């Protein structure tokens, strides 16, 4: 059988480069001047594309920022789907989050690389971006609920309620870390507290979700 080439084609690679160029130009301008002070036209000019092209890649101005987190919208759902047989969904999510903290994954909020710190601060201080992140959160809940229904035999209401709780806890933990680091705290200094908070929070959840099936 002839091998299938899984590499993206020339057209797709060109689109990816254009998308990345627009993103880099936007983030650089936003961090230098502020999200509300930079227009879409200015981003398009800096990226050397037309406004029409920019909107083809990013339908809304907020997407220029939040698209960098797009892969994480379904991350918890992917963790649940990929967990070992007979392991509980919540345990898989907890272990993944704790590992992310130790590895300084930006999505946990525990990353003090200057650009990441500045990006988190900008999101926290911009109502339009906060609102867009709420849509991101809702998408994570929907994806996780589906994963729980399909891999843990959870009833629809059970899956939905569990997903809301799990995402809310992880979201609150990440937001707390991001806020602390955005305004000066160092990741290494925050790490022990972040790990303790996460262990405590997931422990509280475990009691409420102990009846959620642990099989696939």
N, C-alpha and C positions, 0 to 999 in steps of 0.2 A: 504494500500500500504506500502511495506517495505521501511523504511527510507534508503536513500543513504548516505554512509559515505563519506564525502567530504575531510577528512583528507588524506594527502599524505601517501602512503604505505611505508613500511620499506626501500625498494630499493630507492625510491625517497628521503626519509629523509637522507639516507646515501650519496646520490649524493649531496644533499644540504650542508651537513656537509663538504664533501670533497671540494666542490666549495668555501665555506666560509673559510676553512683552507688555501687553496691556495691564496685566495684574501688577507687574513690577513697577511700571510707571505710576499706576494709581496709588499703590501703597507708599511709594517714596514721596509723592506729593501730599498725600493725606497726613503722613507722619511729620512732614516738614511744616505744613501750613494749617492742618486741621481738616477734618472730613467736611464740615459745612462750608469751609472757605474755598474749597476747590470744586470747580464745575466739571461736568462730564466732558464738555468741550475742551477744557484744559488737559484732561487726562488723554483724550483722543489725540490732541496735538502732541503731547509728550511722547505718546506711543507711536506717532506717525501713522495713524489710521483715521478713517472718517468716523463721525458719530454713529452713522448707520452700521458700520462694521463693529464698532464697540458694542452697540446694543444687540447685535447678532450673537455676541459671545456672552454679554452680561445684560440681561433684560432690565435690571434696576441698578442704580448707583450703589446700593447697599451690597449687591452681589459681588462687587469689585473687592470687597473685604471678606465677606463671609464664605465666598467660594473656596477659600483656602481651608475651610473646615468641612467642606462638603463630604469628603470621604468618611468623616467621623459621624455623620448623621445616622448611618446604619451600622456603626462599629459595634455597639452593644449587641445588636441582633446577630451580627456575624460571630461574635464571641459565644453566644448561646448556641448557635447552630454548630459551631466547631468544637464544643466541649466534649470531653471524653465520655464514653457510655457510662450510664449510671451516676453521673455527677449532677449535682443540683445546678439549675440555671444561675441562681443567686451566687453560689460559691464561685462559679466560673467568672461572673462579672466582677465580684469582689477581688479575686486573685488577679484579674487583668488590670483593674484599677490600681491596686497596690503595686504591681509590677511597673505600671506606667509612672507612678510617683517616684519609685526608685530610679527609673531610667530618665526622669525629668521630661517625660512626654508633655509637650505644650498643652495638649488637650486636658490634662489634669490641673492646669494652672500653675504647676510647680516647675516653672522654667524661667530663669532670669537672664537669658540672652537679651541684650538690649533691644533688638527689634521686636522680639516676642513680648517683652515687658511693655514697650511703647504701644504695640498693637492692642494688647489687653486693656491698657489704660484708655486708649481711644474708644474702644468698644464700650467700656463701662461709662464713659462720659458723653456718649452720643445716643440720645433716645431712639433715633431711627435704627441704629445698629442693635440696640438692646431689643427693640421690637422684632427685628429680623431674626435675632438669635432665638426668640421665643418660637418662631415658626420652625426653626431648626430643631428645637426641643420637641415640638409636637411631632415632627417627622420621625424623630428617634423613638418616641413612644409608639407610634403606629407600626414601625418596623419591628420593634421588640415584641409587641403584642402578637404580631403575626408569627414570629419565631417561636414564641411560647406556645401558641396554639398548635403549631406544626411539629414541634419537637418534644413538648412536655405534656401533650394531651390535655392542655388546659382549656376549660370552657371559655367561650368568648368573653364573658364579663370578667371572669377570673384573670384571664390574660391581660385584658385592658387595664384593670385595676392594679395588677402587679407591675405592669410596664410603667404606669404613671408613677408609682412609688419608687421603683428602681431608678428610673431616669431622674426623678426629682432629687433623690439623695445624691446620686453621682454629680448632678448639675450643681447642687448646693455646695458640695465639697470642692469642686473645681472652681466655682465662682469665689469662694472664700480664699482659696490659694491665690487665684489670679489677682484679686483685689489687694491682698497683702503684698504681693511681689510688685504689682504695678506702682505702688507708692513707697517702694524702697526696701522692703524686707528681702533678705537673701534666701535663695532656694535651700542652701545647706542648713541655714538656721531654722527654716520653716519645716524641713523634711520630717523630723521626729514628730512634731505636732500634727502634720498632715497625715502621717501614717496612723497615729493614734486616733485622730478624728475619724478617719475612714474606717478603721476597725470597729470603733464604737458605733458608727452610723449603720454599717452593714450588719452588726450584731443586733441592733434594734429591728432592722428589717427582717432578719432571719426568723424572729419569733412570730412576726405577722404572716410570713410567707412559708412557714414550715410545711404546710400541707401541699405546696406546689409540687407536682410530680417531678421526680429526679431521674426520669428515664427518657429515652428518645423514642 
